[in-house]
């Protein structure tokens, strides 16, 4: 970068707020901020994200905001709204038509081809039409995607890949109602199924993690499958977010199981758990490559909310420098820190 990136924040919640604070700390200009209609609109962004001071950026309603004013004055829009490409499409359209690159925090954005090829092609065409880049980013960048890619590097032969992780809902859900609604904490298995939590399409998009790692190695994906199941307590476990103990037989959270096949015969399996932790458990991502040599890596983290936003933030220079169209993080090289970019 020859100059500091000029940023637009689209979604001023937990992750958008983190990114905005990082930008203020680094001295990267925040040109504008947008949010859904509500009590944040009309307020100074600095006050909303907890800086306790004005920074001169008034949050606009995302549906009525002035996007024309962004042309030539901003480099990239950081979208932190939902996990779904379809629901985020208005944000992408508004920002890219204003000439901005886009980096989005959302599970479907990391590897759009594995979720909705029709919509993916539409986003790719929109980006190319405007000469900008679209990228999905966040904590998967380093802990799931690049850690898997780097682990394959020393191998002369690969038979299969295995990815496993456990994630603490305390870092993902902001209150107990969210934890119950999204992963069924404390419910019976029957209640879990009645609420349709075993059919959550967002959770099933996690299969794109091993898809992207295999794709980045040059393999041809021929078949993918995924399913979601309840993780049930085999002993009483205290839940900090619920403020109570979940008894034996009740739901601790969810497990997403994804299986990938390739034309070349190499397969991958992912088992991803978002659940209440037992005493002594640590949030981590694990990869194993069954090959020559056999290799393993485990990535631990202490603050998933910060790590999600910092991965997103640190990718900004790469996205601005990338070719037009959809460019996934596996094309950009390993993530670089922003410590020296003040």
Buried (B, 14 or more C-beta within 10 A) or exposed (E): EEEBBBBBBBBBBBBBBBBBBBBBEBEBBBBBBBBEEEEBBEBBBBBBBEBEEEBEBEBBBBEEBEBEEBEEBBBBBBBBBBBBBEEBBEBBBBBBBBBBBBBBBBBBBBBBBBBBEEBBEBBBEBBBEBEBBBBBBBBBBBBBBBBBBBBBEEBEEBEBBBBBBBBBBBBBBEEBEBBBEBBBBBBBBEBBBEBEBBEBEBBBBBBBBBBBBBBBBEBEBEEBEBBBBBBBBEEEBEBEBBEEEBEEEBBBBBBBBBBBBBEEEBBBBBBBBBBBBBEEEEBBBBBBBBBEEEBEEEBEBEEBBBBBBBBBBBBBBBBBEBEBBBBBBBEBEEBEEBEEBE
